[in-house]
Amino acid sequence: MLNSFSDVKKELKKKAKKKAFGHLPDLLEKDKRWIYLIKEQTRQLNQNNVTRTQAYFQFYLQRPEIHWAFLGHMVSRNVGWNMTDLKGELLTKLLSDRDQKDFFSLLERGSWLIFQDVYPQFLIYDLSVRGRKEMFHLLRYFHVSTFMETMWRYFWNSGDQAALAFAMVINEQSYLEKRLIQNQHYKKTVTGTVSFKMHDFLNFNNIIFPCCTGDKREKASLTGGTLRYFTSLHERILFGKKLYSLLFQQERILAGVLKWAQEHPHTGSRKDYWPHLFNDINESFPRSLYKRRVKNCVLRKGAERLYSPPLKYAWPDTPHEKAESGDWFEDWHVLDYFHKEVSVDGGILTNYCKTIEKIELAVMAKETILLREE
């Protein structure tokens, strides 16, 4: 029985020595049926960023004790906004078509990988609750890390919601590390390129949580944080912990973000949260030189809103190759992350507004250079 954190540590120490999934025993027929149904449901919902994002939210509404489902929903919204930015008003003027496709490919692969790893975990937990019997032995048939099998069993016995959520942050970021961040193809086409370093410089790594202010006529207020080093596993894990703390340790913020999410279905367009600044219809003339339109996140007088398309008009659904096999878990010291303190203030507005203005200036600088070259 995994009733305490010391029990978790003992079990993970044993598993770290084995360093393998081991032989998978034969299954009962009813277990085989469950595995088929879970795989099929996961496949159907893993079509694109909008279907994934909605699936996380629906699961959270059914099982609100699984905090990561809502955190995952809100982060997945941000991934969708980043995807459509690539076809929006500003980045189409900064990035080549090739760069746009490569950046999208990185975001889409990461989004797809996480969903196909995490959603079967949700469905197996739901199956366990409905049957009043834990079914976490099924996780290994979905190549879920042995680390998570331990953490799900600990949660089942202890009810420690925060520990499970943070375990999922560690798991998902570690799962992505070799498959995406250290993948040679993505290093060559995205994370090692000049465009990506510019992406980092311009602070595109803002994660924002829109929050209802109480008055429907008012624009959503924003809280969130900025990830400084996207390619650092250590930084991504700590950033995930910060975002989790921001959402779930302040009731007022959780209630406001949840209310906003319920009232605004995810489309991928930034118009979802700020229709005063963004529009899903392009209002500007395609060949005209860009002039600054935004100051302190407010449109300048007479300026058109920034184009931010819905995902379905920006990118087609993408077929994916099967996920790479292997368990990332090798060292029980990942548990040290549970004890690391993070500071959270949620102040994102100033940084976010400056980001938009920086990108506008970069667009104008590029157009000036191109004019001089003509």
C-alpha positions as CSV (number, residue, x, y, z in Angstrom):
1,M,0.0,0.0,0.0
2,L,1.3,3.4,-1.0
3,N,0.0,5.6,1.8
4,S,2.9,7.9,2.4
5,F,5.5,9.8,0.5
6,S,8.2,7.6,2.1
7,D,6.4,4.5,0.6
8,V,6.6,6.3,-2.8
9,K,10.3,6.9,-2.4
10,K,10.9,3.2,-1.5
11,E,9.0,1.9,-4.5
12,L,10.7,4.3,-7.0
13,K,14.1,3.4,-5.6
14,K,13.4,-0.3,-6.5
15,K,12.0,0.6,-9.9
16,A,15.0,2.8,-10.7
17,K,17.3,-0.2,-10.3
18,K,15.2,-2.3,-12.7
19,K,15.2,0.4,-15.4
20,A,12.7,-1.4,-17.6
21,F,9.0,-2.1,-18.0
22,G,9.7,-5.9,-17.8
23,H,7.5,-8.6,-19.2
24,L,3.8,-7.7,-19.7
25,P,1.6,-10.4,-18.4
26,D,-1.4,-11.8,-20.4
27,L,-4.6,-9.9,-20.0
28,L,-8.2,-11.0,-19.2
29,E,-10.6,-10.5,-22.1
30,K,-12.4,-7.7,-20.4
31,D,-9.1,-5.8,-19.9
32,K,-8.3,-6.3,-23.5
33,R,-11.7,-4.7,-24.4
34,W,-11.0,-1.7,-22.0
35,I,-7.6,-1.2,-23.7
36,Y,-9.2,-1.2,-27.1
37,L,-11.9,1.3,-26.1
38,I,-9.4,3.6,-24.3
39,K,-7.1,3.6,-27.4
40,E,-9.9,4.3,-29.7
41,Q,-11.4,7.2,-27.6
42,T,-7.9,8.7,-27.2
43,R,-7.3,8.5,-31.0
44,Q,-10.6,10.2,-31.8
45,L,-10.0,13.1,-29.4
46,N,-6.3,13.5,-30.5
47,Q,-7.2,15.1,-33.8
48,N,-6.0,18.7,-33.2
49,N,-5.4,21.3,-30.5
50,V,-9.1,22.2,-30.2
51,T,-10.3,18.6,-29.7
52,R,-7.5,17.9,-27.1
53,T,-8.1,21.1,-25.3
54,Q,-11.9,20.5,-25.0
55,A,-11.3,16.8,-23.9
56,Y,-9.1,18.0,-21.0
57,F,-11.8,20.4,-19.9
58,Q,-14.6,17.9,-20.1
59,F,-12.7,15.5,-18.0
60,Y,-11.9,18.1,-15.4
61,L,-15.6,18.9,-15.1
62,Q,-16.4,15.2,-14.5
63,R,-13.4,14.6,-12.2
64,P,-12.4,18.0,-10.6
65,E,-10.1,16.1,-8.2
66,I,-7.7,15.6,-11.1
67,H,-6.2,19.2,-11.1
68,W,-3.8,18.6,-14.0
69,A,-6.8,18.2,-16.4
70,F,-7.7,21.9,-15.9
71,L,-4.0,23.0,-15.9
72,G,-3.5,21.0,-19.1
73,H,-6.6,22.6,-20.6
74,M,-5.4,26.1,-20.0
75,V,-1.8,25.4,-21.1
76,S,-3.3,23.7,-24.2
77,R,-5.3,26.8,-25.0
78,N,-2.0,28.8,-25.0
79,V,-0.4,26.2,-27.4
80,G,-3.4,26.7,-29.7
81,W,-2.9,30.5,-29.6
82,N,0.8,30.1,-30.4
83,M,-0.2,27.8,-33.3
84,T,-2.6,30.4,-34.8
85,D,-0.2,33.3,-34.2
86,L,2.0,31.7,-36.8
87,K,-0.7,32.5,-39.4
88,G,-1.8,35.7,-37.7
89,E,-1.2,39.4,-38.4
90,L,2.3,39.8,-37.1
91,L,4.3,36.5,-37.3
92,T,3.4,36.0,-41.0
93,K,5.4,39.2,-41.6
94,L,8.4,38.0,-39.6
95,L,8.7,34.3,-40.3
96,S,9.0,32.5,-43.6
97,D,6.5,29.9,-44.7
98,R,9.1,27.2,-43.9
99,D,9.7,28.6,-40.4
100,Q,5.9,28.8,-39.7
101,K,5.5,25.1,-40.7
102,D,8.5,24.0,-38.6
103,F,7.3,25.9,-35.5
104,F,3.8,24.5,-35.9
105,S,5.2,21.0,-36.4
106,L,7.0,21.3,-33.0
107,L,4.0,22.6,-31.2
108,E,1.6,20.0,-32.8
109,R,3.9,17.1,-32.1
110,G,4.4,18.1,-28.5
111,S,0.6,18.6,-28.0
112,W,-0.2,15.2,-29.7
113,L,2.5,13.3,-27.7
114,I,1.3,14.6,-24.3
115,F,-2.4,13.8,-25.1
116,Q,-1.7,10.3,-26.2
117,D,0.3,9.7,-23.0
118,V,-2.0,11.5,-20.5
119,Y,-5.5,10.9,-21.7
120,P,-5.4,7.1,-21.3
121,Q,-4.3,7.8,-17.7
122,F,-7.5,9.8,-17.2
123,L,-9.7,7.1,-18.7
124,I,-8.0,4.4,-16.6
125,Y,-8.6,6.4,-13.4
126,D,-12.3,7.0,-14.4
127,L,-12.6,3.3,-15.0
128,S,-11.2,2.6,-11.5
129,V,-13.6,5.1,-9.9
130,R,-16.6,3.6,-11.6
131,G,-15.6,0.1,-10.8
132,R,-14.5,1.0,-7.3
133,K,-11.3,-0.9,-7.9
134,E,-7.9,0.5,-9.1
135,M,-6.9,-0.6,-12.6
136,F,-3.5,1.1,-12.8
137,H,-1.9,-2.1,-14.0
138,L,-3.3,-1.2,-17.4
139,L,-1.1,1.9,-17.6
140,R,1.9,-0.1,-18.8
141,Y,-0.1,-1.3,-21.8
142,F,-0.1,2.3,-22.9
143,H,3.6,2.7,-22.3
144,V,2.9,5.2,-19.5
145,S,6.0,5.6,-17.3
146,T,6.3,3.4,-14.3
147,F,6.8,6.6,-12.3
148,M,3.1,7.5,-13.0
149,E,1.9,4.0,-12.1
150,T,3.4,4.5,-8.6
151,M,2.0,8.1,-8.3
152,W,-1.5,7.1,-9.4
153,R,-1.5,4.3,-6.8
154,Y,-0.3,6.8,-4.1
155,F,-3.1,9.2,-5.1
156,W,-5.7,6.4,-5.0
157,N,-4.7,5.6,-1.4
158,S,-3.9,9.1,-0.1
159,G,-6.1,11.4,-2.1
160,D,-3.2,13.9,-2.4
161,Q,-4.4,16.0,-5.3
162,A,-1.5,18.4,-5.4
163,A,1.1,15.5,-5.4
164,L,-0.7,13.8,-8.4
165,A,-0.9,17.1,-10.3
166,F,2.8,17.9,-9.8
167,A,3.8,14.3,-10.6
168,M,2.0,14.8,-14.0
169,V,3.9,18.0,-14.6
170,I,7.2,16.1,-14.0
171,N,6.0,13.1,-16.2
172,E,4.8,15.1,-19.2
173,Q,7.9,17.4,-19.4
174,S,10.2,14.4,-18.9
175,Y,8.2,12.4,-21.5
176,L,8.7,15.3,-24.0
177,E,12.4,15.7,-23.4
178,K,13.9,13.0,-25.6
179,R,11.0,12.7,-28.0
180,L,10.7,16.4,-28.8
181,I,13.3,18.8,-27.2
182,Q,16.4,16.6,-27.8
183,N,15.0,15.1,-31.0
184,Q,17.6,15.8,-33.7
185,H,15.0,16.7,-36.4
186,Y,13.5,19.4,-34.2
187,K,16.9,20.6,-33.0
188,K,17.9,21.1,-36.7
189,T,14.6,22.6,-37.9
190,V,13.4,24.6,-34.9
191,T,15.1,24.7,-31.5
192,G,18.6,25.3,-32.9
193,T,17.6,27.9,-35.4
194,V,18.1,31.7,-35.4
195,S,14.3,32.1,-35.7
196,F,13.8,30.1,-32.5
197,K,16.4,32.2,-30.6
198,M,14.5,35.3,-31.8
199,H,11.3,33.6,-30.6
200,D,13.0,33.3,-27.1
201,F,14.3,36.8,-27.2
202,L,10.9,38.3,-28.0
203,N,9.4,36.4,-24.9
204,F,6.8,34.5,-26.9
205,N,6.8,32.0,-24.0
206,N,4.1,33.8,-22.1
207,I,1.4,31.5,-20.7
208,I,-1.7,33.5,-19.9
209,F,-4.8,32.5,-18.0
210,P,-7.7,34.8,-18.8
211,C,-9.9,35.5,-15.8
212,C,-13.5,36.7,-15.5
213,T,-13.7,40.1,-13.8
214,G,-17.3,39.8,-12.9
215,D,-18.7,42.1,-15.6
216,K,-19.3,40.4,-18.9
217,R,-18.8,43.7,-20.7
218,E,-15.3,44.1,-19.4
219,K,-12.3,42.4,-21.1
220,A,-10.8,39.4,-19.3
221,S,-8.1,40.2,-16.9
222,L,-4.9,38.2,-17.4
223,T,-2.7,36.2,-14.9
224,G,0.1,33.8,-15.8
225,G,3.9,33.6,-16.2
226,T,6.8,33.6,-18.6
227,L,9.0,30.6,-19.3
228,R,12.6,31.8,-19.8
229,Y,14.3,28.7,-21.2
230,F,12.0,26.5,-23.2
231,T,14.7,23.9,-23.9
232,S,15.6,23.3,-20.2
233,L,13.7,20.4,-18.6
234,H,14.5,21.7,-15.2
235,E,13.0,25.1,-16.0
236,R,9.9,23.6,-17.6
237,I,9.2,21.5,-14.6
238,L,9.6,24.4,-12.1
239,F,7.5,26.6,-14.5
240,G,4.7,23.9,-14.5
241,K,4.8,23.9,-10.7
242,K,4.4,27.7,-10.7
243,L,1.5,27.6,-13.0
244,Y,-0.2,24.9,-10.9
245,S,0.3,26.9,-7.7
246,L,-1.1,30.0,-9.4
247,L,-4.3,28.2,-10.5
248,F,-4.9,26.0,-7.5
249,Q,-3.6,27.8,-4.5
250,Q,-5.7,30.9,-4.9
251,E,-9.5,30.2,-4.9
252,R,-10.3,33.6,-6.4
253,I,-8.1,33.0,-9.4
254,L,-9.3,29.4,-9.9
255,A,-12.9,30.5,-9.8
256,G,-12.3,33.4,-12.3
257,V,-10.3,31.3,-14.8
258,L,-12.8,28.4,-14.6
259,K,-15.7,30.8,-15.2
260,W,-14.0,32.3,-18.2
261,A,-13.2,28.9,-19.6
262,Q,-16.8,27.8,-19.3
263,E,-18.1,30.9,-21.0
264,H,-15.5,30.9,-23.9
265,P,-15.1,27.6,-25.9
266,H,-11.6,27.3,-27.3
267,T,-11.3,28.2,-31.0
268,G,-7.5,28.9,-31.2
269,S,-8.1,32.6,-31.9
270,R,-6.9,35.2,-29.4
271,K,-10.3,36.9,-30.0
272,D,-11.6,34.3,-27.4
273,Y,-10.2,36.4,-24.6
274,W,-9.6,39.9,-26.0
275,P,-12.0,40.8,-28.8
276,H,-11.1,44.5,-28.3
277,L,-7.6,43.8,-29.6
278,F,-7.9,40.7,-31.8
279,N,-10.3,39.7,-34.6
280,D,-10.8,36.4,-36.4
281,I,-11.4,38.3,-39.6
282,N,-8.5,40.1,-41.2
283,E,-9.4,43.8,-41.2
284,S,-6.1,45.2,-42.7
285,F,-5.0,45.7,-46.3
286,P,-2.6,42.9,-47.3
287,R,0.0,44.9,-49.1
288,S,0.2,48.0,-46.9
289,L,3.3,48.7,-44.7
290,Y,2.7,47.9,-41.1
291,K,2.1,50.8,-38.7
292,R,2.1,50.5,-34.9
293,R,-1.4,49.7,-33.7
294,V,-1.0,48.8,-30.0
295,K,0.1,50.6,-26.9
296,N,-0.3,49.1,-23.5
297,C,-2.6,46.4,-24.9
298,V,-5.0,49.0,-26.3
299,L,-5.6,49.8,-29.9
300,R,-4.3,53.2,-31.1
301,K,-7.1,55.5,-32.4
302,G,-8.3,54.4,-35.8
303,A,-6.2,51.2,-35.9
304,E,-7.6,47.9,-37.1
305,R,-7.6,44.9,-34.7
306,L,-4.9,42.3,-35.0
307,Y,-5.8,39.3,-37.1
308,S,-5.9,36.1,-35.0
309,P,-7.5,33.2,-37.0
310,P,-9.3,30.2,-35.5
311,L,-7.2,27.0,-35.6
312,K,-9.5,25.3,-38.2
313,Y,-8.7,28.0,-40.7
314,A,-5.0,28.3,-39.8
315,W,-3.8,24.7,-39.9
316,P,-5.1,21.3,-41.2
317,D,-5.2,18.2,-39.0
318,T,-1.8,16.5,-39.0
319,P,-1.2,12.7,-39.2
320,H,1.4,11.5,-36.7
321,E,3.9,8.7,-36.6
322,K,3.7,6.4,-33.6
323,A,5.2,7.7,-30.3
324,E,8.7,6.6,-29.6
325,S,8.8,3.8,-27.0
326,G,10.9,3.8,-23.7
327,D,10.4,4.9,-20.1
328,W,12.1,8.2,-19.2
329,F,12.2,7.2,-15.5
330,E,15.7,6.3,-14.3
331,D,16.4,8.2,-11.2
332,W,14.2,8.4,-8.1
333,H,15.7,11.8,-7.3
334,V,13.1,13.4,-9.5
335,L,11.1,13.4,-6.2
336,D,13.3,16.3,-5.1
337,Y,11.2,18.5,-7.3
338,F,8.3,18.0,-4.9
339,H,10.2,19.9,-2.2
340,K,11.5,22.8,-4.4
341,E,9.9,26.1,-3.5
342,V,8.6,28.4,-6.3
343,S,7.6,32.0,-6.1
344,V,4.3,33.0,-7.9
345,D,2.9,36.4,-8.4
346,G,0.9,35.9,-11.6
347,G,1.8,39.3,-12.9
348,I,1.9,38.9,-16.7
349,L,0.1,41.9,-18.2
350,T,3.0,44.3,-18.5
351,N,5.3,41.6,-20.0
352,Y,2.6,40.5,-22.4
353,C,1.8,44.0,-23.6
354,K,5.6,44.7,-24.1
355,T,5.8,41.4,-26.1
356,I,3.2,42.6,-28.6
357,E,4.9,46.0,-29.0
358,K,8.3,44.3,-29.5
359,I,6.9,42.1,-32.2
360,E,5.3,45.2,-33.9
361,L,8.7,46.9,-33.9
362,A,10.4,43.8,-35.3
363,V,7.9,43.7,-38.1
364,M,8.5,47.4,-38.9
365,A,12.3,46.9,-38.8
366,K,12.1,44.0,-41.2
367,E,9.9,45.9,-43.6
368,T,12.3,48.9,-43.5
369,I,15.3,46.6,-44.3
370,L,13.4,45.0,-47.2
371,L,12.5,48.5,-48.6
372,R,16.1,49.6,-48.5
373,E,17.2,46.4,-50.3
374,E,14.7,47.0,-53.2
